[in-house]
Amino acid sequence: MRLHIATDHAGLEFATQLVHHLAEQGHDVVDHGPVDFEPLDDYPAFCIRAAQAVVRDQEAGIEALGIVFGGSGNGEQISANKVRGVRAALVWSIATAELAREHNDANVIAIGARQHTFEEATTFIDRFVATPFSNEERHVRRIAQIAAFEDDGTLEPDPRGEAGRPDVLASDDSSFDPEAG
């Protein structure tokens, strides 16, 4: 499998170790950077490029996933999720790694390199890579709803009677009370 990875300065040492770990398992690893330690680097471009590569490979029929990491993994996940076709999940345990694939067909995971030991993180990554999507109808349906919104802003009808378009959400209604929840 081809695995695209990216990080920020907080995960640079982790990235070097990870490339070796994944290559030893027979994966084709593409490191999208950074290459050198720069404490003020900006991770979004690295993570976005890795996410774009995952989507390109998948669209070309190449089995590919992505792994992005930084201090917490939060910004890296947010960046990757800006790429159309990416479903990036923040992973902090074996269960979240497995569920990201089984239920959400996540194609990218984000991990906080400062939150876990290398051994913990590689356990999450190995489980993510090894776990297939369940293809259960309910999960397929939910992923399709996310993709529809990503494509054209379409939402399923609101059970309260609200329309399913972003231009008529409750916040545009003069009777909307944000305190009412």
TABEL-V533864 format. One record per residue. D_LAST is the distance of its C-alpha to the last C-alpha in whole Angstrom. Layout:
BEGIN
D_LAST, D_LAST
END
This chain:
BEGIN
45, 44, 41, 40, 39, 38, 37, 37, 39, 38, 39, 42, 44, 42, 42, 46, 46, 43, 46, 49, 47, 45, 49, 51, 49, 50, 47, 47, 45, 44, 43, 42, 42, 42, 46, 47, 45, 43, 41, 39, 39, 36, 35, 33, 36, 37, 34, 34, 37, 37, 34, 36, 39, 37, 36, 40, 41, 39, 40, 44, 44, 44, 42, 40, 37, 36, 35, 34, 34, 34, 33, 29, 29, 26, 27, 30, 27, 25, 28, 29, 26, 27, 30, 30, 31, 30, 27, 27, 26, 26, 29, 29, 31, 33, 31, 28, 31, 32, 29, 28, 31, 31, 28, 27, 30, 30, 33, 32, 31, 30, 31, 31, 35, 35, 33, 35, 39, 41, 42, 38, 37, 40, 39, 35, 37, 40, 37, 35, 38, 40, 37, 37, 34, 34, 34, 32, 30, 27, 27, 29, 27, 24, 26, 27, 23, 23, 26, 25, 23, 25, 28, 26, 22, 22, 19, 20, 18, 15, 15, 13, 16, 15, 18, 19, 20, 18, 19, 17, 14, 11, 11, 15, 14, 15, 13, 10, 8, 6, 5, 4, 0
END
